[in-house]
């Protein structure tokens, strides 16, 4: 992908290292994982999923656990990254106990995850704008 923020000449005019970090693959994926872990916690509290499933989902939902090369491949095959992230969580939680990972993403849609992550990135970006205006 080529954009003005990829440009060596223009990237610091239209962006900053801080805003680029907010819109990075790592941050977006971190927010996907935050969504999935928060969903599991809430669902366990409501007895929708087991506490054990929630605990294992939460344990895996750290960006360091994501295989970004596999995520790239999955995204190219599917067309969007959320399902690739969910598949990695399911696979790893199922490795703890078969079928336990099937509770990942329970009742949620890809759009729920995507919209939530995007709103969090927008919030972070607006915080940068607010800080710049304060200065």
C-alpha positions as CSV (number, residue, x, y, z in Angstrom):
1,X,0.0,0.0,0.0
2,X,1.3,3.5,-0.8
3,X,0.0,6.5,0.9
4,X,1.3,10.0,1.8
5,X,2.3,8.6,5.2
6,X,4.5,6.1,3.5
7,X,6.4,8.9,1.7
8,X,9.9,9.7,3.0
9,X,9.4,13.3,1.9
10,X,5.8,13.9,3.2
11,X,5.3,11.5,6.0
12,X,6.2,14.0,8.8
13,X,4.1,16.8,7.3
14,X,0.9,14.8,7.2
15,X,1.6,12.5,10.1
16,X,3.8,12.1,13.2
17,X,5.5,9.1,14.7
18,X,2.8,9.0,17.4
19,X,-0.1,9.1,14.9
20,X,1.6,6.5,12.7
21,X,1.9,4.2,15.7
22,X,-1.8,4.6,16.5
23,X,-2.7,3.5,13.0
24,X,-0.1,0.7,12.9
25,X,-0.9,-3.0,12.5
26,X,0.3,-3.6,16.0
27,X,-2.0,-1.1,17.6
28,X,-5.0,-2.1,15.5
29,X,-4.4,-5.7,16.4
30,X,-3.9,-4.8,20.1
31,X,-7.4,-3.2,20.0
32,X,-8.9,-6.3,18.3
33,X,-7.4,-8.4,21.2
34,X,-8.7,-6.0,23.8
35,X,-12.1,-6.3,22.3
36,X,-12.0,-10.1,22.4
37,X,-10.6,-10.3,25.9
38,X,-13.1,-7.8,27.2
39,X,-16.0,-9.7,25.5
40,X,-14.8,-12.9,27.1
41,X,-14.6,-11.3,30.6
42,X,-18.1,-9.8,30.3
43,X,-19.6,-13.0,29.0
44,X,-18.0,-15.1,31.8
45,X,-19.4,-12.7,34.4
46,X,-22.9,-13.2,32.8
47,X,-22.3,-17.0,32.7
48,X,-22.6,-17.0,28.9
49,X,-19.2,-18.7,28.6
50,X,-17.2,-20.6,31.2
51,X,-14.7,-18.8,33.4
52,X,-12.0,-21.2,32.2
53,X,-12.7,-20.2,28.5
54,X,-12.6,-16.6,29.4
55,X,-9.3,-17.0,31.4
56,X,-7.6,-18.8,28.5
57,X,-8.9,-16.3,26.0
58,X,-7.6,-13.4,28.1
59,X,-4.2,-15.1,28.6
60,X,-3.7,-15.4,24.8
61,X,-5.0,-11.9,23.9
62,X,-1.6,-10.1,24.0
63,X,-0.2,-8.7,20.7
64,X,3.1,-10.5,21.4
65,X,1.2,-13.8,20.9
66,X,0.1,-12.9,17.4
67,X,2.0,-14.4,14.4
68,X,1.9,-11.4,12.1
69,X,3.2,-13.3,9.2
70,X,0.3,-15.8,9.5
71,X,-2.1,-12.9,10.0
72,X,-0.8,-11.3,6.8
73,X,-1.4,-14.5,4.9
74,X,-4.9,-14.9,6.4
75,X,-5.8,-11.3,5.6
76,X,-4.7,-11.7,2.0
77,X,-6.8,-14.9,1.7
78,X,-9.9,-13.5,3.5
79,X,-9.7,-9.8,2.8
80,X,-9.8,-8.5,6.3
81,X,-7.7,-9.2,9.5
82,X,-10.2,-9.8,12.2
83,X,-11.0,-13.4,11.3
84,X,-7.2,-14.2,11.2
85,X,-6.8,-12.9,14.7
86,X,-9.9,-14.9,15.9
87,X,-8.5,-18.0,14.3
88,X,-5.2,-17.6,16.1
89,X,-6.9,-17.1,19.4
90,X,-9.2,-20.2,18.8
91,X,-6.2,-22.3,17.8
92,X,-4.2,-21.4,20.8
93,X,-7.0,-21.7,23.3
94,X,-8.0,-25.1,21.8
95,X,-4.5,-26.2,22.4
96,X,-5.1,-25.8,26.1
97,X,-8.3,-27.8,26.0
98,X,-10.1,-29.0,22.9
99,X,-13.3,-27.0,22.0
100,X,-12.5,-24.3,24.7
101,X,-11.5,-21.9,21.9
102,X,-14.9,-22.2,20.3
103,X,-16.1,-19.5,22.8
104,X,-13.8,-16.9,21.3
105,X,-15.8,-14.1,19.6
106,X,-19.0,-15.7,20.8
107,X,-22.0,-13.6,19.5
108,X,-19.8,-10.9,18.1
109,X,-19.4,-9.8,14.5
110,X,-16.3,-8.8,12.5
111,X,-17.9,-5.4,12.2
112,X,-18.2,-5.1,16.0
113,X,-14.5,-5.7,16.4
114,X,-13.5,-3.4,13.5
115,X,-15.7,-0.5,14.5
116,X,-14.5,-0.7,18.1
117,X,-10.9,-0.7,17.2
118,X,-11.3,2.1,14.8
119,X,-13.1,4.2,17.4
120,X,-10.3,3.6,19.8
121,X,-7.8,4.7,17.2
122,X,-9.8,7.8,16.5
123,X,-9.9,8.6,20.2
124,X,-6.2,8.2,20.5
125,X,-5.7,10.4,17.4
126,X,-8.0,13.1,18.8
127,X,-6.1,13.0,22.0
128,X,-2.9,13.9,20.0
129,X,-4.8,16.7,18.3
130,X,-6.0,18.0,21.6
131,X,-2.5,17.9,23.1
132,X,-1.1,19.7,20.0
133,X,-3.8,22.4,20.4
134,X,-3.0,22.8,24.1
135,X,0.6,23.5,23.2
